[in-house]
Amino acid sequence: MTSRGHARLLGTDQVGRDTLSRVDLRRRTSLIVAFSAVILGTTVRLAVGRASADTAGRFDLVSQRVMKSAVVPRSHHSPWPSLMAIGTGSPP
């Protein structure tokens, strides 16, 4: 289904769409999501670190207690609290 004079590097799908351009679109979408996640995570971690530093460690102490109370009692039933603790950077 390719038109004459247009070589398709990866060919076309069953409908005649260029496969390379579709792969490129998926790549861009994946990179946007990945960079957005990194920026969001860095922003949240900086905000938590700043709050902990400004309150002379009281915020840090409270956040650790909250995470421990959320993770320890339920860790043998569900992996989600442990994954949440790992994702936020504090140990269970």
N, CA, C and O atoms as a CHARMM CRD file, in Angstrom:
* protein
*
  368
    1    1 MET  N      0.79800  -1.19400   0.00000 PROA 1      0.00000
    2    1 MET  CA     0.00000   0.00000   0.00000 PROA 1      0.00000
    3    1 MET  C      0.84700   1.26700   0.00000 PROA 1      0.00000
    4    1 MET  O      0.32200   2.35300   0.24900 PROA 1      0.00000
    5    2 THR  N      2.10400   1.15700  -0.26600 PROA 2      0.00000
    6    2 THR  CA     2.93200   2.35600  -0.31800 PROA 2      0.00000
    7    2 THR  C      2.77400   3.02700  -1.67300 PROA 2      0.00000
    8    2 THR  O      2.60700   2.36900  -2.70000 PROA 2      0.00000
    9    3 SER  N      2.83100   4.34300  -1.64900 PROA 3      0.00000
   10    3 SER  CA     2.75600   5.05800  -2.91600 PROA 3      0.00000
   11    3 SER  C      4.11400   5.00600  -3.59300 PROA 3      0.00000
   12    3 SER  O      5.14000   4.83700  -2.93400 PROA 3      0.00000
   13    4 ARG  N      4.11400   5.15100  -4.88700 PROA 4      0.00000
   14    4 ARG  CA     5.36100   5.07100  -5.62800 PROA 4      0.00000
   15    4 ARG  C      6.27000   6.23900  -5.27500 PROA 4      0.00000
   16    4 ARG  O      5.81300   7.37400  -5.13600 PROA 4      0.00000
   17    5 GLY  N      7.55100   5.95500  -5.13100 PROA 5      0.00000
   18    5 GLY  CA     8.51700   6.98900  -4.83700 PROA 5      0.00000
   19    5 GLY  C      8.70000   7.24900  -3.34300 PROA 5      0.00000
   20    5 GLY  O      9.56000   8.03800  -2.95300 PROA 5      0.00000
   21    6 HSD  N      7.90800   6.60100  -2.51900 PROA 6      0.00000
   22    6 HSD  CA     8.02000   6.78700  -1.06700 PROA 6      0.00000
   23    6 HSD  C      8.40000   5.45500  -0.43000 PROA 6      0.00000
   24    6 HSD  O      7.56300   4.56200  -0.29900 PROA 6      0.00000
   25    7 ALA  N      9.63600   5.32700  -0.04300 PROA 7      0.00000
   26    7 ALA  CA    10.07800   4.11000   0.62400 PROA 7      0.00000
   27    7 ALA  C      9.78400   4.23500   2.11100 PROA 7      0.00000
   28    7 ALA  O     10.09400   5.25400   2.72700 PROA 7      0.00000
   29    8 ARG  N      9.20200   3.22600   2.67000 PROA 8      0.00000
   30    8 ARG  CA     8.89600   3.20200   4.10500 PROA 8      0.00000
   31    8 ARG  C      9.96000   2.35500   4.79400 PROA 8      0.00000
   32    8 ARG  O     10.13100   1.17600   4.48300 PROA 8      0.00000
   33    9 LEU  N     10.68100   2.98100   5.74400 PROA 9      0.00000
   34    9 LEU  CA    11.78900   2.28700   6.39300 PROA 9      0.00000
   35    9 LEU  C     11.33500   1.02500   7.13000 PROA 9      0.00000
   36    9 LEU  O     11.96000  -0.02900   7.00600 PROA 9      0.00000
   37   10 LEU  N     10.25200   1.13400   7.89400 PROA 10     0.00000
   38   10 LEU  CA     9.73800  -0.02400   8.62400 PROA 10     0.00000
   39   10 LEU  C      8.48100  -0.58900   7.99600 PROA 10     0.00000
   40   10 LEU  O      7.84400  -1.47400   8.56800 PROA 10     0.00000
   41   11 GLY  N      8.12100  -0.09500   6.84200 PROA 11     0.00000
   42   11 GLY  CA     6.93700  -0.60600   6.16600 PROA 11     0.00000
   43   11 GLY  C      5.66100   0.03900   6.68500 PROA 11     0.00000
   44   11 GLY  O      5.68900   1.07300   7.35300 PROA 11     0.00000
   45   12 THR  N      4.55700  -0.58900   6.36300 PROA 12     0.00000
   46   12 THR  CA     3.25000  -0.07500   6.77600 PROA 12     0.00000
   47   12 THR  C      2.48500  -1.17300   7.48700 PROA 12     0.00000
   48   12 THR  O      2.81300  -2.35500   7.38100 PROA 12     0.00000
   49   13 ASP  N      1.45400  -0.75700   8.21600 PROA 13     0.00000
   50   13 ASP  CA     0.59900  -1.74300   8.86500 PROA 13     0.00000
   51   13 ASP  C     -0.51300  -2.16600   7.89800 PROA 13     0.00000
   52   13 ASP  O     -0.46200  -1.84000   6.71200 PROA 13     0.00000
   53   14 GLN  N     -1.50700  -2.88600   8.40200 PROA 14     0.00000
   54   14 GLN  CA    -2.56800  -3.42000   7.55400 PROA 14     0.00000
   55   14 GLN  C     -3.42300  -2.32400   6.92900 PROA 14     0.00000
   56   14 GLN  O     -4.04400  -2.54000   5.88800 PROA 14     0.00000
   57   15 VAL  N     -3.46100  -1.14200   7.56000 PROA 15     0.00000
   58   15 VAL  CA    -4.28900  -0.05000   7.07600 PROA 15     0.00000
   59   15 VAL  C     -3.50100   0.87200   6.14900 PROA 15     0.00000
   60   15 VAL  O     -4.09000   1.72200   5.48100 PROA 15     0.00000
   61   16 GLY  N     -2.18600   0.71700   6.10100 PROA 16     0.00000
   62   16 GLY  CA    -1.36100   1.53500   5.23100 PROA 16     0.00000
   63   16 GLY  C     -0.66500   2.69200   5.92600 PROA 16     0.00000
   64   16 GLY  O     -0.10500   3.56500   5.26300 PROA 16     0.00000
   65   17 ARG  N     -0.69300   2.71000   7.26600 PROA 17     0.00000
   66   17 ARG  CA    -0.02600   3.78300   8.00100 PROA 17     0.00000
   67   17 ARG  C      1.45700   3.46900   8.15400 PROA 17     0.00000
   68   17 ARG  O      1.84300   2.31000   8.30300 PROA 17     0.00000
   69   18 ASP  N      2.27200   4.49800   8.11600 PROA 18     0.00000
   70   18 ASP  CA     3.72200   4.34800   8.22000 PROA 18     0.00000
   71   18 ASP  C      4.09300   3.89900   9.63200 PROA 18     0.00000
   72   18 ASP  O      3.74300   4.56600  10.60500 PROA 18     0.00000
   73   19 THR  N      4.79200   2.78500   9.75000 PROA 19     0.00000
   74   19 THR  CA     5.14600   2.21800  11.05000 PROA 19     0.00000
   75   19 THR  C      6.19200   3.06100  11.76300 PROA 19     0.00000
   76   19 THR  O      6.11700   3.22100  12.98100 PROA 19     0.00000
   77   20 LEU  N      7.16200   3.60200  11.04400 PROA 20     0.00000
   78   20 LEU  CA     8.21100   4.40300  11.67000 PROA 20     0.00000
   79   20 LEU  C      7.64400   5.65500  12.34200 PROA 20     0.00000
   80   20 LEU  O      8.06400   6.00800  13.44500 PROA 20     0.00000
   81   21 SER  N      6.70700   6.31900  11.69700 PROA 21     0.00000
   82   21 SER  CA     6.13100   7.52300  12.30700 PROA 21     0.00000
   83   21 SER  C      5.30900   7.16800  13.54500 PROA 21     0.00000
   84   21 SER  O      5.26300   7.94600  14.49800 PROA 21     0.00000
   85   22 ARG  N      4.67300   6.02500  13.54400 PROA 22     0.00000
   86   22 ARG  CA     3.90400   5.59800  14.72100 PROA 22     0.00000
   87   22 ARG  C      4.83100   5.24500  15.87300 PROA 22     0.00000
   88   22 ARG  O      4.52000   5.53900  17.02800 PROA 22     0.00000
   89   23 VAL  N      5.97400   4.61400  15.57500 PROA 23     0.00000
   90   23 VAL  CA     6.97100   4.30900  16.61300 PROA 23     0.00000
   91   23 VAL  C      7.53400   5.60700  17.18400 PROA 23     0.00000
   92   23 VAL  O      7.73000   5.72300  18.39400 PROA 23     0.00000
   93   24 ASP  N      7.79400   6.58500  16.31400 PROA 24     0.00000
   94   24 ASP  CA     8.31700   7.87000  16.76800 PROA 24     0.00000
   95   24 ASP  C      7.32100   8.58400  17.68000 PROA 24     0.00000
   96   24 ASP  O      7.72100   9.18500  18.67700 PROA 24     0.00000
   97   25 LEU  N      6.05100   8.52600  17.35600 PROA 25     0.00000
   98   25 LEU  CA     5.02300   9.14800  18.20000 PROA 25     0.00000
   99   25 LEU  C      4.99000   8.49200  19.57700 PROA 25     0.00000
  100   25 LEU  O      4.89400   9.18900  20.58700 PROA 25     0.00000
  101   26 ARG  N      5.06600   7.17200  19.63300 PROA 26     0.00000
  102   26 ARG  CA     5.06700   6.45000  20.91500 PROA 26     0.00000
  103   26 ARG  C      6.31700   6.79800  21.73000 PROA 26     0.00000
  104   26 ARG  O      6.25500   6.92600  22.95300 PROA 26     0.00000
  105   27 ARG  N      7.44500   6.94900  21.04100 PROA 27     0.00000
  106   27 ARG  CA     8.68900   7.29800  21.73300 PROA 27     0.00000
  107   27 ARG  C      8.57600   8.66600  22.37500 PROA 27     0.00000
  108   27 ARG  O      8.96400   8.84800  23.52900 PROA 27     0.00000
  109   28 ARG  N      8.04900   9.62500  21.64000 PROA 28     0.00000
  110   28 ARG  CA     7.89300  10.97200  22.18800 PROA 28     0.00000
  111   28 ARG  C      6.94700  10.97200  23.38000 PROA 28     0.00000
  112   28 ARG  O      7.21400  11.63100  24.38500 PROA 28     0.00000
  113   29 THR  N      5.85000  10.24000  23.27600 PROA 29     0.00000
  114   29 THR  CA     4.89500  10.16100  24.38400 PROA 29     0.00000
  115   29 THR  C      5.55300   9.55900  25.61800 PROA 29     0.00000
  116   29 THR  O      5.36400  10.05700  26.72700 PROA 29     0.00000
  117   30 SER  N      6.32200   8.49400  25.43500 PROA 30     0.00000
  118   30 SER  CA     6.99900   7.85300  26.56300 PROA 30     0.00000
  119   30 SER  C      8.01000   8.78700  27.21500 PROA 30     0.00000
  120   30 SER  O      8.11600   8.83100  28.44000 PROA 30     0.00000
  121   31 LEU  N      8.74600   9.52700  26.41100 PROA 31     0.00000
  122   31 LEU  CA     9.72800  10.45900  26.96800 PROA 31     0.00000
  123   31 LEU  C      9.05100  11.60300  27.72400 PROA 31     0.00000
  124   31 LEU  O      9.53800  12.02100  28.77500 PROA 31     0.00000
  125   32 ILE  N      7.95200  12.10500  27.20900 PROA 32     0.00000
  126   32 ILE  CA     7.23000  13.17500  27.90500 PROA 32     0.00000
  127   32 ILE  C      6.73100  12.68700  29.25900 PROA 32     0.00000
  128   32 ILE  O      6.86100  13.39300  30.25900 PROA 32     0.00000
  129   33 VAL  N      6.16000  11.48500  29.29800 PROA 33     0.00000
  130   33 VAL  CA     5.67400  10.93100  30.56200 PROA 33     0.00000
  131   33 VAL  C      6.83400  10.70000  31.53200 PROA 33     0.00000
  132   33 VAL  O      6.71300  11.00400  32.71900 PROA 33     0.00000
  133   34 ALA  N      7.94800  10.17000  31.04400 PROA 34     0.00000
  134   34 ALA  CA     9.09700   9.89000  31.90900 PROA 34     0.00000
  135   34 ALA  C      9.68600  11.17000  32.48900 PROA 34     0.00000
  136   34 ALA  O      9.94300  11.24200  33.69100 PROA 34     0.00000
  137   35 PHE  N      9.90300  12.17800  31.65200 PROA 35     0.00000
  138   35 PHE  CA    10.46200  13.43200  32.14900 PROA 35     0.00000
  139   35 PHE  C      9.49600  14.14200  33.09600 PROA 35     0.00000
  140   35 PHE  O      9.92800  14.76300  34.06700 PROA 35     0.00000
  141   36 SER  N      8.21200  14.05600  32.82600 PROA 36     0.00000
  142   36 SER  CA     7.22200  14.66600  33.72500 PROA 36     0.00000
  143   36 SER  C      7.24100  13.99700  35.09500 PROA 36     0.00000
  144   36 SER  O      7.13300  14.66600  36.12300 PROA 36     0.00000
  145   37 ALA  N      7.37800  12.67400  35.10300 PROA 37     0.00000
  146   37 ALA  CA     7.44300  11.95000  36.37500 PROA 37     0.00000
  147   37 ALA  C      8.69100  12.33400  37.16200 PROA 37     0.00000
  148   37 ALA  O      8.62900  12.49800  38.38000 PROA 37     0.00000
  149   38 VAL  N      9.81100  12.47600  36.48300 PROA 38     0.00000
  150   38 VAL  CA    11.05600  12.86400  37.15400 PROA 38     0.00000
  151   38 VAL  C     10.93800  14.27500  37.72200 PROA 38     0.00000
  152   38 VAL  O     11.35700  14.52600  38.85200 PROA 38     0.00000
  153   39 ILE  N     10.37500  15.18600  36.95300 PROA 39     0.00000
  154   39 ILE  CA    10.22200  16.56800  37.41700 PROA 39     0.00000
  155   39 ILE  C      9.27200  16.63300  38.60500 PROA 39     0.00000
  156   39 ILE  O      9.54500  17.33400  39.58000 PROA 39     0.00000
  157   40 LEU  N      8.15300  15.90500  38.53100 PROA 40     0.00000
  158   40 LEU  CA     7.20000  15.89400  39.64400 PROA 40     0.00000
  159   40 LEU  C      7.82800  15.28900  40.89900 PROA 40     0.00000
  160   40 LEU  O      7.68900  15.84000  41.99100 PROA 40     0.00000
  161   41 GLY  N      8.51700  14.16200  40.74600 PROA 41     0.00000
  162   41 GLY  CA     9.15700  13.52100  41.89600 PROA 41     0.00000
  163   41 GLY  C     10.22400  14.39500  42.52900 PROA 41     0.00000
  164   41 GLY  O     10.32400  14.46900  43.75400 PROA 41     0.00000
  165   42 THR  N     11.01600  15.05200  41.70600 PROA 42     0.00000
  166   42 THR  CA    12.05500  15.93600  42.22100 PROA 42     0.00000
  167   42 THR  C     11.44600  17.12500  42.95300 PROA 42     0.00000
  168   42 THR  O     11.93500  17.52300  44.01000 PROA 42     0.00000
  169   43 THR  N     10.39700  17.68300  42.40200 PROA 43     0.00000
  170   43 THR  CA     9.72100  18.81800  43.03800 PROA 43     0.00000
  171   43 THR  C      9.15000  18.43600  44.39700 PROA 43     0.00000
  172   43 THR  O      9.30200  19.17400  45.37100 PROA 43     0.00000
  173   44 VAL  N      8.49200  17.28100  44.45900 PROA 44     0.00000
  174   44 VAL  CA     7.91500  16.83600  45.73500 PROA 44     0.00000
  175   44 VAL  C      9.02100  16.56700  46.75100 PROA 44     0.00000
  176   44 VAL  O      8.90100  16.96600  47.91000 PROA 44     0.00000
  177   45 ARG  N     10.08200  15.90600  46.34000 PROA 45     0.00000
  178   45 ARG  CA    11.18100  15.62100  47.27300 PROA 45     0.00000
  179   45 ARG  C     11.86000  16.89800  47.76700 PROA 45     0.00000
  180   45 ARG  O     12.23100  16.99800  48.93700 PROA 45     0.00000
  181   46 LEU  N     12.02000  17.86700  46.87700 PROA 46     0.00000
  182   46 LEU  CA    12.59600  19.13700  47.30900 PROA 46     0.00000
  183   46 LEU  C     11.68100  19.85400  48.29900 PROA 46     0.00000
  184   46 LEU  O     12.15500  20.44200  49.27000 PROA 46     0.00000
  185   47 ALA  N     10.38400  19.80700  48.05800 PROA 47     0.00000
  186   47 ALA  CA     9.43700  20.44900  48.97100 PROA 47     0.00000
  187   47 ALA  C      9.44800  19.77700  50.34200 PROA 47     0.00000
  188   47 ALA  O      9.42100  20.45800  51.36800 PROA 47     0.00000
  189   48 VAL  N      9.48700  18.45600  50.36300 PROA 48     0.00000
  190   48 VAL  CA     9.53000  17.73100  51.64100 PROA 48     0.00000
  191   48 VAL  C     10.85400  18.00700  52.35400 PROA 48     0.00000
  192   48 VAL  O     10.87400  18.20600  53.56900 PROA 48     0.00000
  193   49 GLY  N     11.93900  18.01900  51.61900 PROA 49     0.00000
  194   49 GLY  CA    13.24100  18.31700  52.23100 PROA 49     0.00000
  195   49 GLY  C     13.30000  19.72700  52.77700 PROA 49     0.00000
  196   49 GLY  O     13.84800  19.95700  53.85500 PROA 49     0.00000
  197   50 ARG  N     12.74300  20.66600  52.04500 PROA 50     0.00000
  198   50 ARG  CA    12.72700  22.05900  52.51200 PROA 50     0.00000
  199   50 ARG  C     11.86100  22.20100  53.76500 PROA 50     0.00000
  200   50 ARG  O     12.23600  22.89500  54.71100 PROA 50     0.00000
  201   51 ALA  N     10.70300  21.54200  53.76500 PROA 51     0.00000
  202   51 ALA  CA     9.83200  21.59700  54.93700 PROA 51     0.00000
  203   51 ALA  C     10.52100  20.97300  56.14700 PROA 51     0.00000
  204   51 ALA  O     10.39300  21.47600  57.26400 PROA 51     0.00000
  205   52 SER  N     11.24000  19.89400  55.93100 PROA 52     0.00000
  206   52 SER  CA    11.96000  19.24300  57.02600 PROA 52     0.00000
  207   52 SER  C     13.07300  20.14100  57.55500 PROA 52     0.00000
  208   52 SER  O     13.28400  20.22000  58.76600 PROA 52     0.00000
  209   53 ALA  N     13.77400  20.80500  56.67300 PROA 53     0.00000
  210   53 ALA  CA    14.86200  21.68600  57.10900 PROA 53     0.00000
  211   53 ALA  C     14.32700  22.92600  57.81900 PROA 53     0.00000
  212   53 ALA  O     14.91600  23.37700  58.80200 PROA 53     0.00000
  213   54 ASP  N     13.22600  23.47500  57.33600 PROA 54     0.00000
  214   54 ASP  CA    12.66400  24.69000  57.93800 PROA 54     0.00000
  215   54 ASP  C     12.05600  24.45300  59.31300 PROA 54     0.00000
  216   54 ASP  O     12.01100  25.36600  60.13800 PROA 54     0.00000
  217   55 THR  N     11.59200  23.23900  59.56500 PROA 55     0.00000
  218   55 THR  CA    10.96300  22.95100  60.85500 PROA 55     0.00000
  219   55 THR  C     11.91800  22.24500  61.81300 PROA 55     0.00000
  220   55 THR  O     11.48300  21.63700  62.79100 PROA 55     0.00000
  221   56 ALA  N     13.19400  22.32300  61.53800 PROA 56     0.00000
  222   56 ALA  CA    14.24100  21.74400  62.40100 PROA 56     0.00000
  223   56 ALA  C     14.04900  20.24700  62.62000 PROA 56     0.00000
  224   56 ALA  O     14.33000  19.73800  63.70500 PROA 56     0.00000
  225   57 GLY  N     13.57100  19.53800  61.59300 PROA 57     0.00000
  226   57 GLY  CA    13.46200  18.09200  61.66800 PROA 57     0.00000
  227   57 GLY  C     12.15200  17.56500  62.20300 PROA 57     0.00000
  228   57 GLY  O     11.93000  16.35500  62.17300 PROA 57     0.00000
  229   58 ARG  N     11.27200  18.42400  62.69300 PROA 58     0.00000
  230   58 ARG  CA     9.98900  17.93600  63.21800 PROA 58     0.00000
  231   58 ARG  C      9.12800  17.33400  62.11600 PROA 58     0.00000
  232   58 ARG  O      8.50700  16.29100  62.31700 PROA 58     0.00000
  233   59 PHE  N      9.08400  17.97800  60.95900 PROA 59     0.00000
  234   59 PHE  CA     8.32200  17.45200  59.82500 PROA 59     0.00000
  235   59 PHE  C      8.88200  16.10300  59.38600 PROA 59     0.00000
  236   59 PHE  O      8.12300  15.19600  59.04500 PROA 59     0.00000
  237   60 ASP  N     10.18800  15.97100  59.39200 PROA 60     0.00000
  238   60 ASP  CA    10.83700  14.72100  59.02200 PROA 60     0.00000
  239   60 ASP  C     10.44400  13.61300  59.99100 PROA 60     0.00000
  240   60 ASP  O     10.14300  12.49600  59.57000 PROA 60     0.00000
  241   61 LEU  N     10.44600  13.90900  61.26400 PROA 61     0.00000
  242   61 LEU  CA    10.07500  12.92900  62.27400 PROA 61     0.00000
  243   61 LEU  C      8.62200  12.49300  62.10300 PROA 61     0.00000
  244   61 LEU  O      8.32000  11.30200  62.16900 PROA 61     0.00000
  245   62 VAL  N      7.73300  13.44100  61.88600 PROA 62     0.00000
  246   62 VAL  CA     6.31300  13.12400  61.71700 PROA 62     0.00000
  247   62 VAL  C      6.09300  12.30400  60.44700 PROA 62     0.00000
  248   62 VAL  O      5.34300  11.32800  60.46800 PROA 62     0.00000
  249   63 SER  N      6.73800  12.68800  59.33900 PROA 63     0.00000
  250   63 SER  CA     6.54500  11.94900  58.08500 PROA 63     0.00000
  251   63 SER  C      7.07800  10.51900  58.18900 PROA 63     0.00000
  252   63 SER  O      6.50300   9.60000  57.60500 PROA 63     0.00000
  253   64 GLN  N      8.16600  10.32800  58.92200 PROA 64     0.00000
  254   64 GLN  CA     8.67200   8.97200  59.11000 PROA 64     0.00000
  255   64 GLN  C      7.71100   8.13500  59.93200 PROA 64     0.00000
  256   64 GLN  O      7.49700   6.96000  59.63500 PROA 64     0.00000
  257   65 ARG  N      7.13200   8.72800  60.95900 PROA 65     0.00000
  258   65 ARG  CA     6.16200   7.99500  61.78800 PROA 65     0.00000
  259   65 ARG  C      4.91500   7.62800  60.98500 PROA 65     0.00000
  260   65 ARG  O      4.37700   6.53000  61.13200 PROA 65     0.00000
  261   66 VAL  N      4.46500   8.53400  60.14900 PROA 66     0.00000
  262   66 VAL  CA     3.28900   8.25100  59.31900 PROA 66     0.00000
  263   66 VAL  C      3.58500   7.11400  58.35300 PROA 66     0.00000
  264   66 VAL  O      2.76500   6.21000  58.19600 PROA 66     0.00000
  265   67 MET  N      4.72900   7.14300  57.71400 PROA 67     0.00000
  266   67 MET  CA     5.07900   6.08400  56.77400 PROA 67     0.00000
  267   67 MET  C      5.24500   4.73600  57.48100 PROA 67     0.00000
  268   67 MET  O      4.82200   3.70700  56.95500 PROA 67     0.00000
  269   68 LYS  N      5.84700   4.73600  58.65100 PROA 68     0.00000
  270   68 LYS  CA     6.00600   3.47800  59.38000 PROA 68     0.00000
  271   68 LYS  C      4.66400   2.91900  59.81800 PROA 68     0.00000
  272   68 LYS  O      4.44900   1.70800  59.76200 PROA 68     0.00000
  273   69 SER  N      3.76400   3.78100  60.25200 PROA 69     0.00000
  274   69 SER  CA     2.45600   3.28800  60.67300 PROA 69     0.00000
  275   69 SER  C      1.64500   2.79700  59.48100 PROA 69     0.00000
  276   69 SER  O      0.80200   1.91300  59.63600 PROA 69     0.00000
  277   70 ALA  N      1.88200   3.34600  58.30700 PROA 70     0.00000
  278   70 ALA  CA     1.16000   2.90700  57.11200 PROA 70     0.00000
  279   70 ALA  C      1.73700   1.61700  56.55500 PROA 70     0.00000
  280   70 ALA  O      1.00700   0.83000  55.95300 PROA 70     0.00000
  281   71 VAL  N      3.01800   1.38400  56.74000 PROA 71     0.00000
  282   71 VAL  CA     3.68100   0.25100  56.10100 PROA 71     0.00000
  283   71 VAL  C      3.74500  -0.97700  57.00300 PROA 71     0.00000
  284   71 VAL  O      3.41200  -2.07400  56.55500 PROA 71     0.00000
  285   72 VAL  N      4.15100  -0.83000  58.22500 PROA 72     0.00000
  286   72 VAL  CA     4.45400  -1.98300  59.07400 PROA 72     0.00000
  287   72 VAL  C      3.25800  -2.89000  59.33200 PROA 72     0.00000
  288   72 VAL  O      3.39300  -4.10000  59.15200 PROA 72     0.00000
  289   73 PRO  N      2.09400  -2.38400  59.74300 PROA 73     0.00000
  290   73 PRO  CA     1.00900  -3.31000  60.04300 PROA 73     0.00000
  291   73 PRO  C      0.46400  -4.05600  58.82200 PROA 73     0.00000
  292   73 PRO  O     -0.04200  -5.16900  58.96700 PROA 73     0.00000
  293   74 ARG  N      0.55200  -3.48100  57.64500 PROA 74     0.00000
  294   74 ARG  CA    -0.07100  -4.07900  56.47200 PROA 74     0.00000
  295   74 ARG  C      0.92700  -4.70200  55.50400 PROA 74     0.00000
  296   74 ARG  O      0.52200  -5.17300  54.44100 PROA 74     0.00000
  297   75 SER  N      2.18400  -4.72000  55.82500 PROA 75     0.00000
  298   75 SER  CA     3.18200  -5.15500  54.84600 PROA 75     0.00000
  299   75 SER  C      3.03600  -6.62400  54.46500 PROA 75     0.00000
  300   75 SER  O      3.41800  -7.00000  53.35700 PROA 75     0.00000
  301   76 HSD  N      2.49800  -7.46500  55.34100 PROA 76     0.00000
  302   76 HSD  CA     2.36200  -8.87800  54.99300 PROA 76     0.00000
  303   76 HSD  C      1.08100  -9.17900  54.22800 PROA 76     0.00000
  304   76 HSD  O      0.93200 -10.28100  53.70100 PROA 76     0.00000
  305   77 HSD  N      0.14500  -8.22000  54.15100 PROA 77     0.00000
  306   77 HSD  CA    -1.09800  -8.44100  53.42600 PROA 77     0.00000
  307   77 HSD  C     -1.05200  -7.89800  51.99800 PROA 77     0.00000
  308   77 HSD  O     -1.56600  -8.52700  51.07300 PROA 77     0.00000
  309   78 SER  N     -0.44800  -6.75400  51.82600 PROA 78     0.00000
  310   78 SER  CA    -0.46100  -6.10100  50.52100 PROA 78     0.00000
  311   78 SER  C      0.89800  -5.45600  50.24300 PROA 78     0.00000
  312   78 SER  O      1.51400  -4.89400  51.14900 PROA 78     0.00000
  313   79 PRO  N      1.36100  -5.53300  49.00700 PROA 79     0.00000
  314   79 PRO  CA     2.65400  -4.91100  48.68800 PROA 79     0.00000
  315   79 PRO  C      2.56100  -3.40400  48.47500 PROA 79     0.00000
  316   79 PRO  O      3.59600  -2.73900  48.42200 PROA 79     0.00000
  317   80 TRP  N      1.35200  -2.83500  48.35100 PROA 80     0.00000
  318   80 TRP  CA     1.21100  -1.42800  47.99300 PROA 80     0.00000
  319   80 TRP  C      1.79000  -0.45700  49.01600 PROA 80     0.00000
  320   80 TRP  O      2.44400   0.50200  48.60500 PROA 80     0.00000
  321   81 PRO  N      1.59600  -0.63600  50.30900 PROA 81     0.00000
  322   81 PRO  CA     2.22900   0.31400  51.24100 PROA 81     0.00000
  323   81 PRO  C      3.76000   0.28100  51.16600 PROA 81     0.00000
  324   81 PRO  O      4.41400   1.31600  51.28500 PROA 81     0.00000
  325   82 SER  N      4.32100  -0.91000  50.96800 PROA 82     0.00000
  326   82 SER  CA     5.77500  -1.00100  50.83900 PROA 82     0.00000
  327   82 SER  C      6.24900  -0.32500  49.56300 PROA 82     0.00000
  328   82 SER  O      7.26600   0.36900  49.56700 PROA 82     0.00000
  329   83 LEU  N      5.52400  -0.52300  48.47800 PROA 83     0.00000
  330   83 LEU  CA     5.89100   0.13500  47.23000 PROA 83     0.00000
  331   83 LEU  C      5.75500   1.64700  47.35500 PROA 83     0.00000
  332   83 LEU  O      6.55200   2.39300  46.78600 PROA 83     0.00000
  333   84 MET  N      4.74700   2.10300  48.09800 PROA 84     0.00000
  334   84 MET  CA     4.57300   3.53600  48.31500 PROA 84     0.00000
  335   84 MET  C      5.75300   4.09500  49.10600 PROA 84     0.00000
  336   84 MET  O      6.24800   5.18000  48.80000 PROA 84     0.00000
  337   85 ALA  N      6.20200   3.36100  50.11900 PROA 85     0.00000
  338   85 ALA  CA     7.33100   3.81300  50.92800 PROA 85     0.00000
  339   85 ALA  C      8.60700   3.85300  50.09900 PROA 85     0.00000
  340   85 ALA  O      9.40500   4.78100  50.22900 PROA 85     0.00000
  341   86 ILE  N      8.80000   2.85700  49.25300 PROA 86     0.00000
  342   86 ILE  CA     9.99500   2.84000  48.40400 PROA 86     0.00000
  343   86 ILE  C      9.93400   3.97100  47.39800 PROA 86     0.00000
  344   86 ILE  O     10.94700   4.61500  47.12500 PROA 86     0.00000
  345   87 GLY  N      8.76200   4.21900  46.84400 PROA 87     0.00000
  346   87 GLY  CA     8.59600   5.27800  45.86000 PROA 87     0.00000
  347   87 GLY  C      8.78600   6.65900  46.41400 PROA 87     0.00000
  348   87 GLY  O      9.21600   7.55600  45.68900 PROA 87     0.00000
  349   88 THR  N      8.47700   6.86500  47.68600 PROA 88     0.00000
  350   88 THR  CA     8.64100   8.18700  48.28700 PROA 88     0.00000
  351   88 THR  C     10.03300   8.36900  48.86700 PROA 88     0.00000
  352   88 THR  O     10.37300   9.46800  49.30300 PROA 88     0.00000
  353   89 GLY  N     10.83800   7.33000  48.88200 PROA 89     0.00000
  354   89 GLY  CA    12.21900   7.46400  49.29200 PROA 89     0.00000
  355   89 GLY  C     12.48300   7.26100  50.77600 PROA 89     0.00000
  356   89 GLY  O     13.61900   7.41400  51.22300 PROA 89     0.00000
  357   90 SER  N     11.45900   6.91900  51.54900 PROA 90     0.00000
  358   90 SER  CA    11.72000   6.67100  52.96400 PROA 90     0.00000
  359   90 SER  C     11.68900   5.16700  53.22000 PROA 90     0.00000
  360   90 SER  O     10.88800   4.45400  52.61600 PROA 90     0.00000
  361   91 PRO  N     12.53700   4.68900  54.09100 PROA 91     0.00000
  362   91 PRO  CA    12.59300   3.25100  54.33600 PROA 91     0.00000
  363   91 PRO  C     11.36600   2.76900  55.11200 PROA 91     0.00000
  364   91 PRO  O     10.80300   3.52400  55.90500 PROA 91     0.00000
  365   92 PRO  N     10.94900   1.52500  54.89400 PROA 92     0.00000
  366   92 PRO  CA     9.78400   1.00600  55.62600 PROA 92     0.00000
  367   92 PRO  C     10.06900   0.75700  57.07800 PROA 92     0.00000
  368   92 PRO  O      9.18500   0.32100  57.81500 PROA 92     0.00000
